[in-house]
Amino acid sequence: MSLTFLLLSVLFFGFYWLLGRLKAQKKSFNTRVLSALVGGLVFGGLIQLTLGLTDTGLGQFASLIAVFAKGYVKLLQMIVIPLVFVAMISSIMNVDGGGALSRIAPRVIGVLMVTVMISAVVGIASIYIFGVDAQALVRTVGVNSAVLARDETLLSTQAAMENQGIGGLVLSIIPANIFDMLTGSQRTSTLSTVLFGMFLGYSILQVKRRKPEKVEPLIAFINAAREAVLSMVREILKLTPYGVFALMTSFMMTNDLFALAEMGRFLLASYVAIGVMFVVHLVFVAIFGLSPVSFAQKIWPVLVFGFGSRSSMAAIPLNVETQTRQLGVDEETANISATFGTSIGQNGCAGIYPAMLAIMAAQVMDIPVDVSFVVQLIVVIAIASFGIAGVGGGATFAAVAVLTIMGLDITVVAILVSIEALIDMARTALNISGSMLAGVLTGRSNRTLDLKLFNTRVDDTAASQI
């Protein structure tokens, strides 16, 4: 056991102790996550700058923190399918009024579709505004072992998608075996779970209207299961600051910072595009006669959580709680928008990122990017945005799907492996913002939004309780 390993371990657990102290001092959840995020970036960056990438003690330390980083991610993955399943069933079966569901779901999906198409346009524009040259990027980064490994995996994914076609992609959403669906083993498992949950919830709703006594035990069971699952989620969320610190430390100490600098132009273009889409969301809020400032202030803690966890699915409880308790969205709309937003029309992962990579792939292949190409790309992005999992890595599947449908080379996806996680944090926050926007605008258009609650001052209790 090397001295380097011992020293780094002491510093690592020392920061965990500080996070525990922040919790004991009743600092808000938002503050603790931000502290962990910044602390991990600084700690991991300093490790690489002082020890490099080859110190023998780093391997042992990396294995240690992987237990905390990957363990936290696996806990989030563990709870995703049960959470989506019970949340979708309960939100549908508890809808009041015969036409309420038909007024909610189409409008939520409509907002998500409109914003994901706008995000695609913003992503395309960012490539040209910042002059990102894919051919220069390929020459600069080269093809190393990580790129080759990623490329081989992506090629197999692309081959499977090519065999499926668009028709096969649509059919893959319909689950042939619900038990296989619940394992989360397929790329479309999340959307399949949403679809089955909606179908089951709607069926329960129909029986509830005709013979309510027949389904009372089942309704009580599902509502109880939802509370139990939400309780489990809250327990996992309490680990978020610790998981985020381990994830950020691991990311910064294992990625070549100088290689990251070479990709700085693409990174900057991505973040500016994401920032522009946040502004677009605020513009939509203003168009619907609501306060953009109030909206931004209230969704901020949820975005911070998404930024650190890289999982919009894990943010569903915070998402729904913030919509209902602070933004004034009714519970049915909040549940549907938060759940749909994890697998449909994600502005960051399914909109901006695939659009940028498609333009870069066209550059590499010397394909002219004209109006017809752009229109086709936007339509393909909207279609492919259905079924993208709201967890880390979902954007890669979205990009592969879009590039495959467009007949473009996917090498550029593999080249960007080293900065994938860094971009994914901001993309996830944008995805969450899009789902919350869908809930607010749907509630506003359906006249179910509590305007008095929306306009009240910011209250951080929802996040600070965790």
C-alpha positions as CSV (number, residue, x, y, z in Angstrom):
1,M,0.0,0.0,0.0
2,S,1.7,3.2,-1.2
3,L,2.0,6.5,0.6
4,T,0.2,8.2,-2.3
5,F,-2.8,5.9,-1.8
6,L,-2.9,6.6,1.9
7,L,-2.6,10.4,1.5
8,L,-5.3,10.6,-1.1
9,S,-7.6,8.4,0.8
10,V,-7.3,10.6,3.9
11,L,-8.1,13.7,1.9
12,F,-11.0,11.9,0.2
13,F,-12.6,10.8,3.4
14,G,-11.8,14.1,5.0
15,F,-14.0,15.8,2.4
16,Y,-16.7,13.3,3.1
17,W,-16.5,14.3,6.8
18,L,-16.9,18.0,5.7
19,L,-20.0,17.0,3.7
20,G,-21.3,15.3,6.9
21,R,-20.7,18.5,8.8
22,L,-22.6,20.6,6.3
23,K,-25.5,18.2,6.7
24,A,-25.3,18.5,10.5
25,Q,-25.3,22.3,10.1
26,K,-28.6,22.0,8.1
27,K,-27.1,23.4,5.0
28,S,-29.4,23.0,2.0
29,F,-29.2,20.1,-0.3
30,N,-28.4,22.5,-3.1
31,T,-25.4,23.9,-1.2
32,R,-24.1,20.4,-0.4
33,V,-24.3,19.2,-4.0
34,L,-22.6,22.3,-5.3
35,S,-19.8,22.0,-2.7
36,A,-19.3,18.3,-3.7
37,L,-19.3,19.2,-7.4
38,V,-16.7,22.0,-7.1
39,G,-14.7,20.0,-4.5
40,G,-14.5,16.9,-6.8
41,L,-13.5,18.9,-9.8
42,V,-10.7,20.8,-7.9
43,F,-9.5,17.7,-6.0
44,G,-9.4,15.5,-9.1
45,G,-7.7,18.2,-11.2
46,L,-5.1,18.8,-8.6
47,I,-4.3,15.1,-8.4
48,Q,-3.7,14.9,-12.1
49,L,-1.6,18.1,-12.2
50,T,0.6,17.0,-9.3
51,L,0.8,13.3,-9.9
52,G,0.0,12.9,-13.6
53,L,-1.7,9.8,-14.9
54,T,0.9,7.1,-14.3
55,D,1.6,7.2,-10.5
56,T,1.2,3.6,-9.1
57,G,-0.8,4.8,-6.1
58,L,-3.4,6.3,-8.4
59,G,-4.6,2.9,-9.5
60,Q,-5.3,1.8,-6.0
61,F,-7.0,5.1,-5.2
62,A,-9.1,5.0,-8.4
63,S,-10.3,1.5,-7.4
64,L,-11.3,2.8,-4.0
65,I,-13.4,5.8,-5.2
66,A,-14.9,3.7,-8.0
67,V,-16.8,1.8,-5.2
68,F,-18.5,5.1,-4.2
69,A,-18.8,6.6,-7.7
70,K,-20.1,3.6,-9.5
71,G,-22.0,2.4,-6.5
72,Y,-24.0,5.6,-6.4
73,V,-24.7,5.3,-10.2
74,K,-25.8,1.7,-9.8
75,L,-28.2,2.7,-7.0
76,L,-29.7,5.3,-9.3
77,Q,-30.0,2.7,-12.1
78,M,-31.6,0.3,-9.7
79,I,-34.4,2.6,-8.8
80,V,-35.2,4.0,-12.3
81,I,-37.5,1.4,-13.6
82,P,-39.5,0.9,-10.4
83,L,-39.9,4.6,-10.0
84,V,-41.0,5.2,-13.6
85,F,-43.4,2.2,-13.4
86,V,-45.3,3.2,-10.3
87,A,-45.2,6.9,-11.0
88,M,-46.7,6.4,-14.4
89,I,-49.5,4.1,-13.3
90,S,-50.4,6.2,-10.3
91,S,-50.4,9.5,-12.2
92,I,-52.8,8.1,-14.9
93,M,-55.2,6.2,-12.6
94,N,-55.5,9.1,-10.2
95,V,-56.5,11.6,-13.0
96,D,-59.8,13.3,-12.1
97,G,-62.2,14.1,-14.9
98,G,-63.0,12.1,-18.1
99,G,-61.0,14.4,-20.5
100,A,-58.2,15.4,-18.1
101,L,-55.7,12.8,-19.4
102,S,-56.3,13.7,-23.1
103,R,-55.7,17.3,-22.2
104,I,-52.4,16.7,-20.4
105,A,-50.4,14.1,-22.3
106,P,-50.6,15.6,-25.8
107,R,-49.7,19.0,-24.6
108,V,-46.8,17.8,-22.6
109,I,-45.5,15.8,-25.6
110,G,-46.1,18.8,-27.8
111,V,-44.0,21.1,-25.7
112,L,-41.2,18.5,-25.6
113,M,-41.3,18.0,-29.3
114,V,-41.3,21.8,-30.1
115,T,-38.4,22.5,-27.8
116,V,-36.3,19.5,-28.9
117,M,-36.6,20.7,-32.5
118,I,-35.6,24.2,-31.5
119,S,-32.6,22.7,-29.6
120,A,-31.6,20.9,-32.7
121,V,-31.5,24.2,-34.6
122,V,-29.5,25.8,-31.8
123,G,-27.0,22.9,-31.8
124,I,-26.5,23.2,-35.6
125,A,-26.0,27.0,-35.3
126,S,-23.4,26.6,-32.5
127,I,-21.2,24.5,-34.7
128,Y,-21.0,27.2,-37.3
129,I,-20.9,30.2,-34.9
130,F,-17.9,28.7,-33.1
131,G,-16.3,27.3,-36.3
132,V,-15.9,23.8,-34.9
133,D,-14.0,21.8,-37.5
134,A,-14.5,18.1,-37.2
135,Q,-11.7,17.2,-39.5
136,A,-9.2,19.3,-37.5
137,L,-10.6,17.6,-34.3
138,V,-9.9,14.1,-35.8
139,R,-6.4,15.1,-36.8
140,T,-5.7,16.7,-33.4
141,V,-7.1,14.0,-31.1
142,G,-6.0,11.1,-33.3
143,V,-7.2,7.5,-32.7
144,N,-6.1,6.1,-29.3
145,S,-7.1,2.9,-27.6
146,A,-10.1,4.5,-25.8
147,V,-11.4,5.8,-29.1
148,L,-11.0,2.5,-30.8
149,A,-12.7,0.6,-28.0
150,R,-15.6,3.1,-28.0
151,D,-15.8,3.0,-31.8
152,E,-16.1,-0.8,-31.8
153,T,-18.9,-0.7,-29.3
154,L,-20.8,2.0,-31.2
155,L,-20.4,0.2,-34.5
156,S,-22.1,-2.9,-33.1
157,T,-24.9,-0.6,-31.8
158,Q,-25.2,1.1,-35.2
159,A,-25.4,-2.3,-37.0
160,A,-28.3,-3.3,-34.7
161,M,-30.1,0.0,-35.4
162,E,-29.6,-0.4,-39.2
163,N,-31.1,-3.8,-39.1
164,Q,-34.1,-2.5,-37.2
165,G,-34.9,0.6,-39.2
166,I,-37.4,3.2,-38.1
167,G,-40.2,0.7,-38.1
168,G,-38.2,-1.7,-35.9
169,L,-37.3,1.2,-33.6
170,V,-41.0,2.0,-33.1
171,L,-41.9,-1.6,-32.5
172,S,-39.1,-2.0,-30.0
173,I,-41.0,0.4,-27.7
174,I,-43.9,-2.0,-27.4
175,P,-42.9,-4.6,-24.8
176,A,-43.4,-8.2,-25.8
177,N,-42.5,-9.3,-22.3
178,I,-43.1,-7.0,-19.4
179,F,-40.7,-8.9,-17.1
180,D,-37.9,-8.4,-19.6
181,M,-38.9,-4.7,-19.8
182,L,-38.7,-4.3,-16.1
183,T,-35.1,-5.5,-16.1
184,G,-34.1,-2.4,-18.0
185,S,-31.9,-4.4,-20.3
186,Q,-33.0,-2.7,-23.6
187,R,-32.3,0.8,-24.8
188,T,-36.1,1.4,-25.0
189,S,-36.9,-0.2,-21.7
190,T,-37.7,3.2,-20.1
191,L,-40.2,4.2,-22.8
192,S,-41.6,0.7,-22.8
193,T,-42.2,1.0,-19.1
194,V,-43.9,4.4,-19.6
195,L,-46.1,2.9,-22.3
196,F,-47.1,-0.1,-20.2
197,G,-47.6,2.0,-17.1
198,M,-49.9,4.4,-19.0
199,F,-51.9,1.4,-20.5
200,L,-52.3,-0.2,-17.1
201,G,-53.1,3.1,-15.4
202,Y,-55.7,3.9,-18.0
203,S,-57.2,0.4,-17.7
204,I,-57.5,0.9,-13.9
205,L,-59.1,4.3,-14.5
206,Q,-61.7,2.8,-16.7
207,V,-62.6,0.1,-14.2
208,K,-62.6,2.7,-11.4
209,R,-65.3,4.7,-13.3
210,R,-67.5,1.7,-13.9
211,K,-67.0,-0.5,-10.8
212,P,-64.8,1.4,-8.3
213,E,-65.1,-1.3,-5.6
214,K,-63.4,-3.8,-7.9
215,V,-60.1,-2.0,-8.1
216,E,-60.0,-0.2,-4.7
217,P,-57.4,-2.8,-3.3
218,L,-55.2,-2.5,-6.4
219,I,-55.3,1.3,-6.3
220,A,-54.4,1.3,-2.6
221,F,-51.6,-1.1,-3.3
222,I,-50.1,1.0,-6.2
223,N,-50.4,4.2,-4.2
224,A,-48.7,2.5,-1.3
225,A,-46.0,1.1,-3.6
226,R,-45.4,4.6,-5.0
227,E,-44.9,6.0,-1.5
228,A,-42.5,3.2,-0.7
229,V,-40.5,3.6,-3.9
230,L,-40.4,7.4,-3.4
231,S,-39.1,6.8,0.2
232,M,-36.4,4.6,-1.3
233,V,-35.5,7.3,-3.8
234,R,-35.2,9.9,-1.0
235,E,-32.8,7.6,0.9
236,I,-30.6,7.2,-2.2
237,L,-30.8,11.0,-2.9
238,K,-29.3,11.6,0.5
239,L,-26.1,10.0,-0.9
240,T,-25.9,12.5,-3.8
241,P,-23.3,14.9,-2.4
242,Y,-21.0,11.9,-1.7
243,G,-21.6,10.3,-5.0
244,V,-21.1,13.5,-6.9
245,F,-17.8,14.2,-5.2
246,A,-16.5,10.7,-6.1
247,L,-17.8,11.0,-9.7
248,M,-16.2,14.4,-10.2
249,T,-12.9,13.3,-8.6
250,S,-12.7,10.2,-10.7
251,F,-13.5,12.1,-13.9
252,M,-10.9,14.8,-13.4
253,M,-8.1,12.5,-12.3
254,T,-8.5,9.9,-15.1
255,N,-9.0,12.2,-18.1
256,D,-6.1,14.0,-19.8
257,L,-6.7,17.7,-19.2
258,F,-4.5,18.6,-22.1
259,A,-6.6,16.5,-24.4
260,L,-9.7,18.2,-22.9
261,A,-8.1,21.6,-23.9
262,E,-7.8,20.5,-27.5
263,M,-11.6,19.9,-27.5
264,G,-12.3,23.2,-25.8
265,R,-13.9,24.7,-28.8
266,F,-16.5,22.0,-29.1
267,L,-17.0,22.0,-25.3
268,L,-17.6,25.8,-25.3
269,A,-20.0,25.5,-28.3
270,S,-22.0,22.8,-26.4
271,Y,-22.3,24.9,-23.2
272,V,-23.3,28.0,-25.1
273,A,-25.9,26.1,-27.0
274,I,-27.3,24.7,-23.8
275,G,-27.3,28.1,-22.2
276,V,-29.2,29.5,-25.2
277,M,-31.8,26.8,-24.8
278,F,-32.2,27.7,-21.1
279,V,-33.0,31.3,-22.3
280,V,-35.5,29.8,-24.9
281,H,-37.2,28.1,-22.0
282,L,-37.5,31.4,-20.1
283,V,-38.9,33.0,-23.2
284,F,-41.6,30.4,-23.5
285,V,-42.5,31.0,-19.8
286,A,-42.8,34.8,-20.5
287,I,-44.9,34.2,-23.7
288,F,-47.4,32.3,-21.5
289,G,-47.7,35.3,-19.2
290,L,-45.5,33.9,-16.3
291,S,-42.4,35.2,-14.5
292,P,-39.2,33.8,-16.0
293,V,-37.3,34.9,-12.9
294,S,-39.7,32.9,-10.6
295,F,-39.4,29.9,-12.8
296,A,-35.6,30.0,-12.9
297,Q,-35.2,30.5,-9.2
298,K,-37.5,27.6,-8.3
299,I,-36.1,25.0,-10.7
300,W,-32.5,25.8,-9.9
301,P,-32.0,23.3,-7.1
302,V,-33.4,20.5,-9.3
303,L,-31.0,21.5,-12.1
304,V,-28.0,21.4,-9.8
305,F,-29.0,17.9,-8.7
306,G,-29.3,16.8,-12.3
307,F,-26.0,18.4,-13.2
308,G,-24.2,16.4,-10.5
309,S,-26.0,13.1,-10.8
310,R,-26.3,13.1,-14.7
311,S,-29.7,11.4,-14.3
312,S,-33.0,13.1,-15.1
313,M,-34.7,9.9,-14.0
314,A,-33.3,10.2,-10.5
315,A,-34.5,13.8,-10.4
316,I,-38.1,12.8,-10.9
317,P,-39.1,13.1,-7.2
318,L,-37.5,16.5,-6.9
319,N,-38.9,17.5,-10.2
320,V,-42.5,16.6,-9.2
321,E,-42.1,18.0,-5.8
322,T,-40.8,21.4,-7.1
323,Q,-43.6,21.5,-9.7
324,T,-46.4,20.8,-7.3
325,R,-45.1,22.6,-4.2
326,Q,-43.4,25.7,-5.7
327,L,-44.5,26.1,-9.3
328,G,-48.2,25.4,-8.7
329,V,-48.5,22.6,-11.2
330,D,-51.3,20.0,-10.5
331,E,-50.0,16.6,-9.5
332,E,-51.2,14.7,-12.6
333,T,-49.5,17.1,-14.9
334,A,-46.3,17.2,-12.9
335,N,-46.1,13.4,-12.8
336,I,-46.7,13.0,-16.5
337,S,-44.3,15.8,-17.6
338,A,-41.5,14.7,-15.2
339,T,-41.8,11.1,-16.4
340,F,-42.2,11.8,-20.1
341,G,-39.3,14.2,-19.9
342,T,-37.0,11.4,-19.0
343,S,-37.5,9.5,-22.3
344,I,-39.2,11.9,-24.8
345,G,-37.9,15.1,-26.4
346,Q,-34.8,15.6,-24.2
347,N,-33.5,19.0,-25.3
348,G,-29.9,18.4,-24.4
349,C,-29.2,14.7,-24.9
350,A,-31.6,14.1,-27.8
351,G,-31.6,17.6,-29.4
352,I,-28.4,19.6,-29.2
353,Y,-25.8,16.9,-29.0
354,P,-27.0,14.7,-31.9
355,A,-27.5,17.8,-34.1
356,M,-23.9,19.0,-33.4
357,L,-22.4,15.5,-34.1
358,A,-24.5,15.1,-37.3
359,I,-23.1,18.4,-38.7
360,M,-19.5,17.3,-37.7
361,A,-20.0,13.9,-39.2
362,A,-21.2,15.6,-42.4
363,Q,-18.0,17.7,-42.4
364,V,-15.8,14.6,-42.1
365,M,-17.7,12.9,-45.0
366,D,-17.7,16.1,-47.1
367,I,-21.5,16.0,-47.3
368,P,-23.1,19.4,-48.2
369,V,-25.2,20.8,-45.4
370,D,-28.1,22.5,-47.2
371,V,-31.7,23.4,-46.2
372,S,-33.0,19.9,-47.1
373,F,-30.3,18.3,-45.0
374,V,-31.1,20.5,-42.0
375,V,-34.8,19.9,-42.2
376,Q,-34.3,16.1,-42.5
377,L,-32.0,16.2,-39.5
378,I,-34.5,18.1,-37.4
379,V,-37.3,15.7,-38.2
380,V,-35.1,12.7,-37.5
381,I,-34.0,14.1,-34.2
382,A,-37.6,14.6,-33.1
383,I,-38.5,11.0,-34.0
384,A,-35.3,9.5,-32.5
385,S,-35.9,11.5,-29.2
386,F,-38.5,9.0,-28.2
387,G,-37.1,6.4,-25.9
388,I,-33.7,8.0,-25.0
389,A,-33.0,6.9,-21.4
390,G,-32.6,9.8,-18.9
391,V,-29.3,8.5,-17.4
392,G,-25.7,9.0,-18.1
393,G,-24.8,7.9,-21.7
394,G,-28.3,8.3,-23.1
395,A,-27.0,11.0,-25.5
396,T,-24.6,8.6,-27.1
397,F,-27.5,6.3,-28.1
398,A,-29.4,9.3,-29.4
399,A,-26.4,10.4,-31.4
400,V,-25.9,6.9,-32.8
401,A,-29.6,6.6,-33.7
402,V,-29.6,10.0,-35.5
403,L,-26.4,9.4,-37.4
404,T,-27.5,5.9,-38.4
405,I,-30.8,7.1,-39.8
406,M,-29.0,9.9,-41.6
407,G,-26.4,7.5,-43.0
408,L,-23.5,9.3,-41.4
409,D,-20.3,8.0,-39.9
410,I,-20.2,7.6,-36.1
411,T,-16.4,8.0,-35.6
412,V,-16.9,11.5,-34.2
413,V,-19.0,10.1,-31.4
414,A,-16.1,7.9,-30.3
415,I,-13.6,10.7,-30.5
416,L,-15.5,12.8,-28.0
417,V,-15.4,10.0,-25.3
418,S,-13.1,12.0,-23.1
419,I,-15.4,15.0,-22.6
420,E,-18.7,13.1,-22.7
421,A,-19.3,13.2,-19.0
422,L,-18.4,16.9,-18.7
423,I,-21.0,17.9,-21.4
424,D,-23.5,15.4,-20.1
425,M,-23.9,17.2,-16.8
426,A,-25.2,20.4,-18.4
427,R,-27.3,18.4,-20.9
428,T,-29.0,16.6,-18.1
429,A,-29.9,19.9,-16.4
430,L,-31.3,21.1,-19.7
431,N,-33.4,17.9,-20.0
432,I,-34.9,18.5,-16.6
433,S,-35.6,22.1,-17.3
434,G,-37.5,21.0,-20.5
435,S,-39.6,18.6,-18.6
436,M,-40.5,21.2,-16.0
437,L,-41.3,23.7,-18.7
438,A,-43.7,21.2,-20.3
439,G,-45.5,20.8,-16.9
440,V,-45.8,24.5,-16.3
441,L,-46.9,25.4,-19.8
442,T,-49.4,22.5,-19.9
443,G,-50.8,23.5,-16.5
444,R,-51.1,27.1,-17.7
445,S,-52.9,26.2,-21.0
446,N,-55.2,23.8,-19.1
447,R,-56.0,26.5,-16.5
448,T,-54.9,24.1,-13.7
449,L,-51.8,26.1,-12.7
450,D,-51.9,27.8,-9.3
451,L,-50.7,31.3,-10.2
452,K,-50.6,32.4,-6.6
453,L,-48.2,29.6,-5.7
454,F,-46.2,30.1,-8.8
455,N,-45.6,33.8,-8.0
456,T,-44.7,33.2,-4.3
457,R,-41.1,33.6,-3.1
458,V,-38.6,30.9,-3.5
459,D,-38.7,28.1,-0.9
460,D,-35.8,25.7,-0.7
461,T,-37.5,23.3,1.8
462,A,-38.2,20.7,-0.9
463,A,-34.5,20.2,-1.5
464,S,-33.2,20.9,2.0
465,Q,-35.3,18.1,3.4
466,I,-33.1,15.5,1.7
